């Protein structure tokens, strides 16, 4: 027998669970589908989650959510050969007030978020994959009316709304035509390894307490490939990895694990992970193209959220995905649930989601920083700036007695020439930065 619901949410990640939670609280009959045996079982995630949006949904999250460490130190590390330059900022109040960012294990966080949706009234179906969308009508009357799953028998679930939260390059969104101009150039591949170390050792090496964590973003660790690296402290593990664009990876002869091995061996990284044991290794796609690369976000009967909507904010200073997934999912759940209260769906119901998303923190941040990915993955920042900045630092901090110290102008000129940049290129780059981060 065909199942029926008001709303089907495909994918029990942060976006899907937020959508299911909000819609169920508003009285909708919600079915939440998860292809893994439990929410989070398919996730590979080694990052920092910014979860303050949960104050609006689950005010108790700071004491109940499965947090690894609260980030109290954020660093940017620039590598050039065996040299490194690091800019670090610490604020202990981030940890004591439990704010700004935290390291999490997605397998635990996703399970907790999904349990909150179930408590609100949503029905969770695990080990269930939505294999295709159910579509009725043609032309302007074309709409999504549910999904077909991989379960036996009559495996259709009909609903007034389907919310696609099925990850980067969404299968459902592609099938119904919401990815008309998809390009792999907007995708990056993240390769991550989790290294086990005693919590006391992590505390000592990173100069933190049991609940405090460190977030290090790394530039200059991917050679001729465009990308970057990261290192995050969890409770008793360290997540380390590299992220490279698919286009540069395809054009090279390198494998991403070679880049990761080189990063782990770097003189500035090796002492931090010495004596660790590898407990997890894997890779996943990240939609880092920003607002300009997003798919069409809705059509009659369907809305797209989270990574499926390319709502990962990759701006160099910030790499945010979970918060945007939560924000977009909650908004879609609210729009769908309110539409279900009306006897009939209007042709413009789905457009309300896009309008409200633009006006939310998700849309405003993405629109404001829409040019940032081009700056971050541009040739100047990727291949010239690391050598320039590390070279300047080397000249500033090297004592050359009895040779007199060079002037700052001479240091700048010498390192500009060594990095392959000229003053005009630097000016253009700075203008791009101002525009990209306006």
C-alpha positions in Angstrom: 0.0 0.0 0.0 1.3 3.4 -0.9 2.2 5.5 2.1 1.0 9.1 2.4 2.3 12.1 4.2 2.1 15.8 4.1 5.8 16.2 3.8 8.7 13.8 2.8 12.1 14.9 3.8 14.9 13.1 2.0 18.1 12.9 4.0 18.4 12.9 7.8 21.4 15.3 8.0 21.2 18.7 9.7 19.0 20.2 6.9 16.6 17.3 6.8 16.2 16.9 10.6 15.7 20.7 11.0 13.0 20.6 8.2 11.3 17.6 9.8 11.5 19.1 13.3 9.9 22.4 12.3 7.2 20.9 10.1 6.2 18.2 12.7 5.9 20.9 15.4 3.5 22.8 13.1 1.3 19.8 12.9 2.3 18.3 9.5 2.6 14.5 9.0 6.3 14.1 8.2 8.3 11.2 6.9 12.1 11.5 7.2 14.1 9.2 5.0 17.6 8.1 5.7 19.6 5.8 3.4 22.0 4.7 6.1 21.2 2.4 9.0 21.0 5.4 11.3 21.3 9.2 10.8 25.0 10.2 10.3 26.2 6.7 9.4 27.1 7.9 5.9 28.7 11.1 6.9 32.4 11.9 6.8 32.9 15.2 8.5 36.0 16.6 10.2 35.1 20.2 10.8 33.7 22.9 13.0 30.0 23.4 13.3 28.5 26.8 14.1 25.3 25.8 15.9 23.9 29.0 17.4 20.9 28.9 15.1 19.7 26.0 17.2 18.8 28.6 19.9 15.7 29.2 17.8 14.8 25.5 17.6 16.3 23.6 20.5 17.3 26.1 23.3 18.7 23.2 25.4 21.2 22.2 22.7 24.3 23.5 24.5 23.9 21.0 27.3 22.3 18.1 25.3 24.0 18.1 21.9 27.0 15.8 21.5 29.8 18.4 21.3 33.4 17.3 21.1 35.2 20.6 22.0 34.3 24.3 22.0 36.6 26.2 19.7 38.6 28.8 21.6 41.4 29.3 19.1 41.2 29.9 15.4 44.3 30.0 13.3 45.3 30.5 9.7 48.5 28.7 8.7 50.3 29.5 5.5 52.9 27.0 4.2 55.6 27.4 1.7 58.1 24.6 1.4 59.2 23.7 4.9 58.4 27.1 6.2 55.2 28.3 7.8 53.5 31.5 9.0 50.6 31.3 11.4 48.1 34.0 12.5 46.2 32.9 15.6 43.3 34.3 17.7 42.2 32.9 21.0 39.2 33.8 23.2 38.5 31.6 26.2 35.0 33.1 26.6 34.0 31.2 23.4 34.4 28.0 25.5 33.0 29.2 28.8 29.9 30.7 27.1 29.6 27.7 24.7 29.4 29.9 21.6 30.7 30.6 18.1 31.8 27.1 17.1 32.4 23.5 18.2 33.9 20.4 16.8 31.4 17.5 16.4 31.2 14.0 15.1 28.4 14.0 12.5 27.4 10.4 13.3 26.5 11.5 16.8 25.2 15.0 16.0 23.0 13.8 13.1 21.5 11.0 15.3 20.7 13.5 18.1 19.1 16.0 15.7 17.0 13.3 14.1 15.9 12.1 17.5 14.6 15.7 18.2 12.5 15.5 15.0 11.1 12.1 16.0 10.2 13.5 19.4 8.3 16.3 17.7 6.3 13.7 15.7 8.2 12.9 12.5 8.5 9.3 11.4 12.0 8.2 10.6 12.6 5.5 8.1 16.2 4.3 8.0 18.0 2.1 5.4 15.6 3.7 2.8 16.7 5.5 -0.3 14.6 7.7 -2.5 15.4 6.4 -5.9 13.2 8.8 -7.9 10.7 11.5 -7.6 7.0 11.0 -8.4 5.9 13.7 -10.8 2.5 14.6 -12.1 1.4 17.0 -14.8 3.4 18.7 -17.6 4.5 22.2 -18.3 3.3 24.8 -15.8 1.2 22.1 -14.1 4.3 19.8 -13.5 4.8 19.1 -9.8 6.5 16.6 -7.4 4.0 14.5 -5.5 6.3 12.2 -3.6 9.1 9.7 -4.1 9.8 6.1 -5.0 12.0 4.2 -2.5 14.1 1.1 -2.8 11.9 -0.9 -0.4 10.0 -3.9 -1.7 6.3 -4.0 -2.7 4.5 -0.8 -3.4 7.4 1.4 -2.6 6.0 4.9 -3.3 5.4 7.6 -0.7 3.1 10.3 -1.8 3.1 13.8 -0.2 2.2 17.4 -0.9 5.8 18.4 -0.4 9.2 16.8 -0.9 12.2 18.5 0.7 15.5 17.3 -0.8 18.3 17.3 1.7 20.3 14.5 0.0 23.7 16.1 -0.1 26.0 17.6 -2.7 24.8 17.2 -6.3 21.4 16.0 -5.1 20.0 13.0 -7.0 16.4 14.2 -6.7 17.1 17.8 -7.7 19.1 16.6 -10.7 16.3 14.2 -11.8 13.6 16.9 -11.7 15.7 19.4 -13.6 16.8 21.8 -10.8 20.5 21.4 -11.8 20.3 22.7 -15.4 23.8 24.1 -15.5 25.7 21.8 -13.1 29.4 22.0 -13.3 32.0 20.0 -11.5 34.1 23.2 -11.3 32.0 24.3 -8.3 32.8 21.1 -6.4 35.8 20.2 -4.2 36.9 16.9 -2.8 37.7 16.7 0.9 40.0 14.0 2.1 40.1 13.5 5.8 41.9 11.3 8.3 41.0 11.0 12.0 44.0 10.4 14.3 43.6 9.1 17.8 45.6 10.7 20.6 44.9 10.8 24.4 42.9 13.9 25.4 45.7 14.9 27.8 48.2 14.9 24.9 45.9 17.0 22.7 45.5 19.5 25.6 49.3 19.8 26.1 50.2 20.2 22.4 47.5 22.7 21.6 47.6 24.4 25.0 43.9 23.9 25.7 41.8 22.4 28.5 39.5 19.4 28.2 36.5 21.3 26.7 38.5 23.8 24.6 39.4 23.2 20.9 41.5 24.5 18.1 40.6 25.2 14.5 43.5 25.6 12.0 42.8 26.4 8.4 45.8 25.9 6.1 46.8 27.5 2.8 49.7 26.4 0.6 49.5 22.7 1.4 48.1 21.5 -2.0 51.0 22.2 -4.3 49.9 23.2 -7.8 46.3 22.0 -7.1 43.8 24.6 -5.9 42.6 24.0 -2.4 43.7 24.1 1.2 43.9 22.0 4.4 42.5 21.9 7.9 43.3 20.5 11.3 40.7 20.3 14.1 40.9 19.0 17.6 38.2 16.6 18.9 37.9 15.2 22.4 40.4 12.4 21.9 41.1 12.6 18.2 42.5 15.1 15.6 40.9 15.5 12.2 43.3 16.5 9.5 42.7 16.8 5.8 43.0 18.6 2.5 40.4 20.0 0.1 41.1 20.3 -3.6 39.0 21.4 -6.6 37.8 18.6 -8.8 38.9 20.4 -11.9 42.5 20.8 -10.7 42.6 17.3 -9.3 41.4 15.8 -12.7 44.1 17.8 -14.5 46.9 16.7 -12.3 48.7 13.4 -11.9 48.4 13.5 -8.1 46.2 11.6 -5.7 44.6 13.5 -2.8 46.0 11.1 -0.2 49.5 12.0 -1.4 48.8 15.7 -0.5 47.5 14.6 2.9 50.6 12.5 3.6 52.8 15.5 2.7 50.7 17.8 5.0 51.1 15.3 7.9 54.9 15.3 7.3 55.3 19.0 7.3 57.6 20.3 10.1 54.8 22.5 11.5 52.3 19.7 11.6 54.2 16.5 12.3 54.9 17.4 16.0 51.2 18.0 16.6 50.2 14.5 15.5 53.3 12.5 16.5 52.4 9.1 18.0 48.8 9.2 16.8 46.9 6.2 15.4 44.7 6.4 12.3 41.1 5.4 13.1 39.2 6.8 10.1 39.9 7.7 6.5 37.7 8.8 3.7 36.6 11.5 1.2 33.5 13.4 0.2 32.3 16.1 -2.2 31.8 19.7 -1.0 29.8 22.3 -2.9 32.1 25.3 -2.6 31.0 27.3 -5.6 28.9 29.6 -3.4 25.6 31.5 -4.3 26.5 31.7 -8.0 26.6 28.0 -8.4 23.4 27.1 -6.5 20.8 25.1 -8.4 17.2 26.2 -8.8 16.0 25.9 -5.2 12.4 24.9 -5.7 9.6 23.9 -8.0 5.9 23.0 -7.3 6.0 20.3 -4.6 9.7 20.4 -3.9 12.3 22.5 -2.1 16.1 21.9 -1.9 18.2 22.6 1.2 21.7 22.3 2.7 24.5 20.9 0.6 21.9 19.8 -2.0 21.3 23.5 -2.6 25.1 24.3 -2.6 24.7 26.3 0.6 28.2 25.7 1.9 29.9 29.1 2.6 33.5 28.7 1.6 35.1 32.1 1.9 38.6 31.3 3.3 37.8 33.0 6.6 34.8 30.8 7.1 33.9 27.3 5.9 30.3 26.8 7.1 27.9 24.2 6.1 26.0 22.8 9.1 24.6 26.2 10.1 23.4 26.9 6.6 21.9 23.5 6.4 20.0 24.0 9.6 18.8 27.5 8.6 17.6 26.4 5.1 16.0 23.2 6.3 14.1 24.9 9.1 12.8 27.5 6.6 11.7 24.9 4.1 9.9 22.9 6.8 8.1 26.0 8.0 7.0 27.0 4.4 5.9 23.5 3.6 3.9 23.0 6.8 2.1 26.3 6.5 1.3 25.5 2.9 -0.2 22.1 4.0 -2.7 23.9 6.2 -4.3 25.4 3.1 -6.8 23.1 1.2 -5.0 23.6 -2.1 -1.5 24.4 -3.1 -1.0 27.6 -5.1 1.4 27.9 -7.9 3.6 30.3 -5.9 3.9 28.4 -2.6 7.4 27.1 -3.5 8.6 30.5 -4.4 8.0 31.7 -0.9 10.9 29.5 0.3 13.4 31.1 -2.2 12.2 34.6 -1.2 12.5 34.0 2.5 15.8 32.2 2.1 17.3 35.3 0.4 16.2 37.4 3.4 17.6 34.9 6.0 21.1 34.9 7.4 21.8 32.0 5.0 20.9 34.0 1.9 22.3 37.4 3.1 25.7 35.9 3.9 25.9 34.0 0.7 24.9 37.0 -1.4 27.3 39.3 0.4 30.2 36.8 -0.1 29.2 35.5 -3.5 32.5 36.4 -5.1 34.7 35.1 -2.2 35.1 31.6 -3.7 36.8 33.1 -6.8 39.2 34.9 -4.5 40.0 31.9 -2.3 40.5 29.6 -5.3 42.1 32.2 -7.5 45.7 31.7 -8.8 47.1 34.7 -6.8 46.0 33.5 -3.4 46.7 29.8 -4.1 50.1 30.0 -5.8 51.7 33.4 -5.1 50.5 34.8 -1.8 51.9 31.9 0.4 55.4 32.5 -1.0 55.1 36.2 -0.7 53.9 36.3 2.9 56.2 33.6 4.2 59.1 35.2 2.4 58.4 38.6 4.0 58.2 37.0 7.4 61.5 35.2 6.8 63.2 38.5 5.9 61.7 40.4 8.9 62.6 37.8 11.5 66.1 36.8 10.2 69.0 38.6 11.8 71.8 39.2 9.3 74.5 40.7 11.3 77.0 42.1 10.3 75.0 42.8 7.2 72.6 45.7 7.9 68.9 45.0 8.0 67.2 45.6 4.6 64.5 48.3 4.4 60.8 47.3 4.4 60.5 48.6 0.8 63.4 46.4 -0.3 61.9 43.3 1.6 58.6 43.9 -0.1 60.1 44.4 -3.6 62.3 41.4 -3.3 59.6 39.0 -2.2 57.1 40.4 -4.8 59.6 39.5 -7.5 60.3 36.1 -6.0 56.6 35.3 -5.8 56.0 36.1 -9.4 53.7 39.1 -8.6 54.0 42.7 -9.5 52.4 45.7 -7.9 49.5 45.8 -10.5 48.6 42.2 -9.8 48.6 42.8 -6.1 46.4 45.9 -6.5 43.9 43.9 -8.6 43.9 41.1 -6.0 43.3 43.6 -3.2 40.4 45.1 -5.1 39.0 41.6 -5.6 39.3 40.9 -1.9 37.4 44.1 -1.0 34.7 43.3 -3.5 34.5 39.7 -2.5 34.2 40.5 1.3 32.3 43.7 1.1 
